[in-house]
Amino acid sequence: MNPSTPDDLRTLLETHIAEGTPPGAVALLARGDRVEVRAAGSLDAAGTAPMARDSIFRIASLTKPVVAAAAMMLIEDGRITPDDPVDDLLPELADRSVVRTPSAAIDDVVPADRPITVLDLLTFRAGYGFPSDFSLPALVPLMERLGQGPPQPQQVPAPDEWMARLSEIPLLHQPGEGWLYNTCSDILGVLIARAAGRPLPEFLAERLFEPLGMVDTGFAVPPADLGRFTTCHLTDPDGSLRIVDAPTGQWSTPPAFPSGGGGLVSTVDDYHAFTRLLLAEGTVAGRRLLSPESIRRMTTNHLTPAQRRATDLFLEGQGWGFGGSVDIEAANAWNVPGRYGWIGGTGTTAHIVPTTGSTAILFTQVQLADPTPPALMRAFWQLAAHA
């Protein structure tokens, strides 16, 4: 790791915080056993407490790689296979209808050509999710009835009710045809719980969080830790920051629906423990949690060139593995071929580069206004790419 990285990292954070957004941040750069962490700014826009290394953040879509890893554990257990139709575990999704074209009316449907499979969920090609065009008629009930907007865990119904509502909504694409963002991870979380015979939070705690020592990761923040929990903000059109969720808000009690798409809270050190698992080919402290082959499948692109071209709003030409993007060409200064990871809509990002054994994690507490990564995130990627 470049010896100048710690100073560069501190300067990067302090410069962007001084410009007004975000109020604070924690960043981690690691390669092998060398780890650099910097915290700057405050937990909220009011400056009530300084940001610290152990500050807790809503990590939003950084939940997706974690849930994908949990699904791979069930595959290794033999409880499910990638080619399994989901109908047995998710009967609500049997005999699906598909809108005739993505822009068709919600009642202009045809039968699905085949069942949805576990692999369709892992690769986001099940037919449910966000396209580049948010005005499509079949997308409206997905967002309105299922809480598929910015994370609001207390506003989403319990899994069985959520699945019942989903069953009333047609697919946007035939299974396997097109990549659509987000919803497949939430469906995958329900499938994991049903396959494991226990709630998703329990399965993740037993199989991932406890073995990895991820003591601050979960779907809610305990009362004793609320003092370390950041406030979530949104930038208004005039540039001011508005509070979206306070520490005592949506994540202060366990949700009815533990969202596999965006429900977790965590710290940079906890998430680093997860990325180390991926870089160590599934072994931690001598204990095998995942096979190297499972991790290889997670971190390998599964999209065709045509599917990649249709995802520019979210992926900017990158590929998609299981739960995260895969850089398959150095199209931008921060792109490193083979880099795997993702972005959280609450202002978080985490990536690994298996070929170099490096990790880059940045947590902030300002929601993204759209899928375009903000300036600090892009600058952090550039720094990480040259560290």
HUPEUR-V292233 format. One record per residue. N is the residue number from 1. SS is DSSP state (h for helix, s for strand, l for the rest). NEAR is the number of other C-alpha atoms within 8 Angstrom. D_FIRST is the distance of its C-alpha to the first C-alpha in whole Angstrom. Layout:
N_SS_NEAR_D_FIRST ; N_SS_NEAR_D_FIRST
This chain:
1_l_7_0 ; 2_l_5_4 ; 3_l_5_6 ; 4_l_6_9 ; 5_h_9_7 ; 6_h_10_10 ; 7_h_7_12 ; 8_h_9_12 ; 9_h_12_12 ; 10_h_11_15 ; 11_h_8_17 ; 12_h_11_17 ; 13_h_12_18 ; 14_h_10_21 ; 15_h_8_22 ; 16_h_11_23 ; 17_h_13_25 ; 18_h_7_27 ; 19_l_6_28 ; 20_l_7_29 ; 21_l_9_28 ; 22_l_10_26 ; 23_l_13_28 ; 24_s_16_24 ; 25_s_15_21 ; 26_s_15_18 ; 27_s_13_15 ; 28_s_13_12 ; 29_s_12_9 ; 30_s_12_8 ; 31_s_11_7 ; 32_l_7_9 ; 33_l_5_10 ; 34_s_7_7 ; 35_s_9_9 ; 36_s_8_9 ; 37_s_10_13 ; 38_s_11_15 ; 39_s_12_19 ; 40_s_14_21 ; 41_s_12_25 ; 42_s_13_27 ; 43_l_16_29 ; 44_l_13_31 ; 45_l_8_33 ; 46_l_4_35 ; 47_l_10_32 ; 48_l_8_34 ; 49_l_7_31 ; 50_s_9_27 ; 51_l_13_25 ; 52_l_8_23 ; 53_l_11_20 ; 54_l_8_23 ; 55_l_11_25 ; 56_s_11_26 ; 57_s_12_26 ; 58_s_11_28 ; 59_l_17_26 ; 60_h_15_29 ; 61_h_12_28 ; 62_h_16_25 ; 63_h_13_27 ; 64_h_13_28 ; 65_h_12_25 ; 66_h_10_26 ; 67_h_15_30 ; 68_h_14_29 ; 69_h_11_28 ; 70_h_12_31 ; 71_h_10_33 ; 72_h_10_31 ; 73_h_10_32 ; 74_h_13_36 ; 75_h_11_36 ; 76_h_8_35 ; 77_h_7_37 ; 78_l_7_40 ; 79_l_9_41 ; 80_l_10_40 ; 81_l_8_39 ; 82_l_8_38 ; 83_l_7_41 ; 84_l_9_43 ; 85_s_9_45 ; 86_l_14_44 ; 87_l_11_48 ; 88_l_6_49 ; 89_l_8_46 ; 90_l_9_46 ; 91_h_8_50 ; 92_h_9_50 ; 93_h_10_48 ; 94_l_10_51 ; 95_l_7_53 ; 96_l_11_51 ; 97_s_10_52 ; 98_s_13_50 ; 99_s_18_51 ; 100_l_8_52 ; 101_l_7_50 ; 102_l_9_47 ; 103_l_8_49 ; 104_l_11_52 ; 105_l_8_54 ; 106_l_10_53 ; 107_l_5_56 ; 108_l_8_56 ; 109_s_10_55 ; 110_s_8_55 ; 111_s_8_54 ; 112_l_11_51 ; 113_l_6_51 ; 114_l_5_49 ; 115_l_12_47 ; 116_l_14_44 ; 117_s_12_42 ; 118_h_14_39 ; 119_h_9_37 ; 120_h_12_38 ; 121_h_14_37 ; 122_h_14_33 ; 123_l_14_33 ; 124_l_16_35 ; 125_l_15_38 ; 126_l_18_40 ; 127_l_15_42 ; 128_l_13_41 ; 129_l_12_39 ; 130_s_11_38 ; 131_l_9_38 ; 132_l_9_38 ; 133_l_6_41 ; 134_l_7_42 ; 135_l_6_45 ; 136_l_10_46 ; 137_h_9_49 ; 138_h_16_48 ; 139_h_11_45 ; 140_h_9_47 ; 141_h_9_48 ; 142_h_13_45 ; 143_h_10_43 ; 144_h_8_46 ; 145_h_7_47 ; 146_h_12_44 ; 147_l_12_42 ; 148_l_9_39 ; 149_l_6_38 ; 150_l_6_36 ; 151_l_9_35 ; 152_l_9_38 ; 153_h_13_39 ; 154_h_9_42 ; 155_h_6_44 ; 156_l_12_43 ; 157_l_9_46 ; 158_l_8_45 ; 159_h_9_44 ; 160_h_6_48 ; 161_h_8_49 ; 162_h_11_46 ; 163_h_10_46 ; 164_h_9_50 ; 165_h_10_49 ; 166_h_10_47 ; 167_l_10_50 ; 168_l_6_52 ; 169_l_10_49 ; 170_l_12_49 ; 171_s_13_46 ; 172_l_11_45 ; 173_l_14_44 ; 174_l_12_46 ; 175_l_14_43 ; 176_l_10_41 ; 177_l_9_41 ; 178_l_11_39 ; 179_l_15_36 ; 180_l_14_36 ; 181_s_11_34 ; 182_l_10_34 ; 183_h_13_37 ; 184_h_15_36 ; 185_h_17_34 ; 186_h_11_37 ; 187_h_11_39 ; 188_h_15_37 ; 189_h_14_36 ; 190_h_11_40 ; 191_h_11_40 ; 192_h_12_38 ; 193_h_12_40 ; 194_h_10_43 ; 195_h_10_42 ; 196_h_10_41 ; 197_l_6_44 ; 198_l_8_42 ; 199_l_9_41 ; 200_h_11_37 ; 201_h_9_36 ; 202_h_8_37 ; 203_h_12_36 ; 204_h_11_32 ; 205_h_10_32 ; 206_h_9_34 ; 207_h_10_32 ; 208_h_12_28 ; 209_h_12_28 ; 210_h_10_29 ; 211_h_9_28 ; 212_h_9_24 ; 213_l_8_25 ; 214_l_13_25 ; 215_l_7_28 ; 216_l_10_27 ; 217_l_11_28 ; 218_s_10_31 ; 219_l_12_34 ; 220_l_11_35 ; 221_l_13_34 ; 222_l_8_36 ; 223_h_6_38 ; 224_h_5_36 ; 225_h_8_33 ; 226_h_11_34 ; 227_h_6_33 ; 228_h_9_29 ; 229_s_12_30 ; 230_l_12_29 ; 231_l_12_32 ; 232_s_14_32 ; 233_s_12_33 ; 234_s_12_34 ; 235_s_12_34 ; 236_l_8_38 ; 237_l_5_39 ; 238_l_5_39 ; 239_l_6_36 ; 240_l_7_37 ; 241_s_9_35 ; 242_s_8_37 ; 243_s_9_37 ; 244_s_8_37 ; 245_s_10_37 ; 246_l_10_37 ; 247_l_12_35 ; 248_l_8_39 ; 249_l_7_39 ; 250_l_11_39 ; 251_l_13_36 ; 252_l_12_38 ; 253_l_8_40 ; 254_l_8_39 ; 255_l_11_40 ; 256_l_10_43 ; 257_l_10_41 ; 258_l_12_37 ; 259_l_11_36 ; 260_l_14_33 ; 261_l_15_32 ; 262_l_13_31 ; 263_l_15_33 ; 264_l_14_30 ; 265_s_15_28 ; 266_s_13_25 ; 267_l_13_22 ; 268_h_14_18 ; 269_h_9_18 ; 270_h_13_21 ; 271_h_10_20 ; 272_h_10_16 ; 273_h_11_19 ; 274_h_10_20 ; 275_h_11_17 ; 276_h_8_16 ; 277_h_11_20 ; 278_h_9_19 ; 279_h_10_16 ; 280_l_8_18 ; 281_l_10_21 ; 282_l_13_23 ; 283_s_11_23 ; 284_s_11_23 ; 285_l_4_24 ; 286_l_5_26 ; 287_s_6_27 ; 288_s_8_28 ; 289_l_10_28 ; 290_l_13_27 ; 291_l_9_28 ; 292_h_8_25 ; 293_h_6_28 ; 294_h_9_28 ; 295_h_13_24 ; 296_h_8_25 ; 297_h_9_28 ; 298_h_11_26 ; 299_l_13_23 ; 300_l_11_25 ; 301_l_10_27 ; 302_l_8_31 ; 303_l_12_32 ; 304_l_6_34 ; 305_h_6_34 ; 306_h_7_37 ; 307_h_11_36 ; 308_h_14_32 ; 309_h_8_34 ; 310_l_8_36 ; 311_l_14_33 ; 312_h_10_32 ; 313_h_8_32 ; 314_h_9_30 ; 315_h_10_28 ; 316_l_7_28 ; 317_l_8_28 ; 318_l_11_26 ; 319_s_13_27 ; 320_s_13_27 ; 321_l_17_27 ; 322_l_13_28 ; 323_l_16_27 ; 324_l_12_25 ; 325_s_15_24 ; 326_s_16_22 ; 327_l_13_21 ; 328_l_11_23 ; 329_l_8_23 ; 330_l_10_21 ; 331_l_5_23 ; 332_l_5_21 ; 333_l_7_18 ; 334_l_11_16 ; 335_l_12_18 ; 336_l_11_16 ; 337_l_9_19 ; 338_l_12_19 ; 339_s_13_17 ; 340_s_13_19 ; 341_s_14_20 ; 342_s_13_22 ; 343_s_10_23 ; 344_s_12_26 ; 345_l_12_29 ; 346_l_13_28 ; 347_l_13_25 ; 348_s_15_22 ; 349_s_14_20 ; 350_s_12_18 ; 351_s_12_16 ; 352_s_13_14 ; 353_s_12_13 ; 354_l_9_15 ; 355_l_5_14 ; 356_l_6_10 ; 357_l_10_11 ; 358_s_11_9 ; 359_s_14_11 ; 360_s_14_12 ; 361_s_13_15 ; 362_s_14_17 ; 363_s_13_21 ; 364_s_12_23 ; 365_l_18_27 ; 366_s_12_29 ; 367_l_11_30 ; 368_l_12_30 ; 369_l_7_33 ; 370_l_5_32 ; 371_l_8_30 ; 372_l_8_28 ; 373_l_8_25 ; 374_l_7_25 ; 375_h_6_23 ; 376_h_9_21 ; 377_h_10_20 ; 378_h_10_19 ; 379_h_9_17 ; 380_h_11_15 ; 381_h_11_15 ; 382_h_10_14 ; 383_h_11_11 ; 384_h_10_10 ; 385_h_10_11 ; 386_l_5_9 ; 387_l_7_6
